[in-house]
């Protein structure tokens, strides 16, 4: 993926093994921009973009303990 600054971005992820959660994002080393892709829990995408970042950086355990609406694909 290419950043707005023109440089190439690198795919990275942050993982919480205890909760089986992984936040995937693209990071541009030259300018520092970060584009959040998605949050996966137990191999299933549960959120994308800003929502994924807010959940991952917030109270992830409480989010996972709350029943989520199902029946749609991201």
C-alpha positions in Angstrom: 0.0 0.0 0.0 1.2 3.5 -0.7 1.0 6.4 1.8 -0.2 9.9 1.0 3.4 11.0 1.4 4.4 8.7 -1.5 6.4 6.2 0.5 5.4 2.5 0.7 3.7 1.3 3.9 4.5 -1.9 5.8 1.8 -4.3 7.1 2.1 -4.8 10.9 0.0 -6.1 13.7 -0.3 -6.0 17.5 -1.4 -9.1 19.3 -3.0 -9.9 22.7 -2.4 -13.6 23.0 -4.5 -14.0 26.1 -7.6 -12.8 24.3 -6.6 -14.2 20.8 -7.0 -10.6 19.4 -4.9 -9.1 16.6 -5.1 -5.5 15.3 -3.7 -5.3 11.7 -2.5 -1.9 10.4 -0.3 -0.3 7.7 2.5 2.0 8.9 4.6 4.5 7.0 8.1 4.7 8.4 9.1 8.0 6.8 6.1 10.1 7.9 4.7 7.9 10.7 1.1 7.7 9.4 -0.9 4.6 10.5 -3.9 3.2 8.7 -5.9 0.7 10.8 -7.2 -2.2 8.8 -9.1 -4.5 11.2 -9.4 -6.2 14.5 -9.6 -10.0 14.5 -10.6 -12.1 17.5 -10.3 -15.8 17.4 -9.7 -15.5 13.6 -12.8 -13.6 12.9 -12.9 -9.9 12.0 -15.0 -8.0 14.6 -14.3 -4.3 13.6 -12.5 -2.2 11.0 -10.8 1.2 10.9 -11.2 3.6 13.7 -13.7 1.4 15.6 -11.1 -1.4 15.6 -8.4 0.9 17.0 -10.7 2.3 19.7 -11.8 -1.2 20.8 -8.2 -2.6 20.9 -6.8 0.4 22.8 -9.8 0.6 25.1 -11.4 -2.1 27.3 -11.0 -5.1 25.0 -11.9 -7.6 27.6 -15.2 -5.9 28.4 -16.0 -5.6 24.6 -15.4 -9.3 24.2 -17.6 -10.2 27.2 -20.5 -8.3 25.8 -22.7 -10.2 23.3 -22.3 -8.7 19.8 -24.8 -8.5 17.0 -24.1 -11.1 14.4 -25.5 -11.9 10.9 -23.5 -9.5 8.7 -20.1 -9.8 7.1 -17.5 -7.0 7.1 
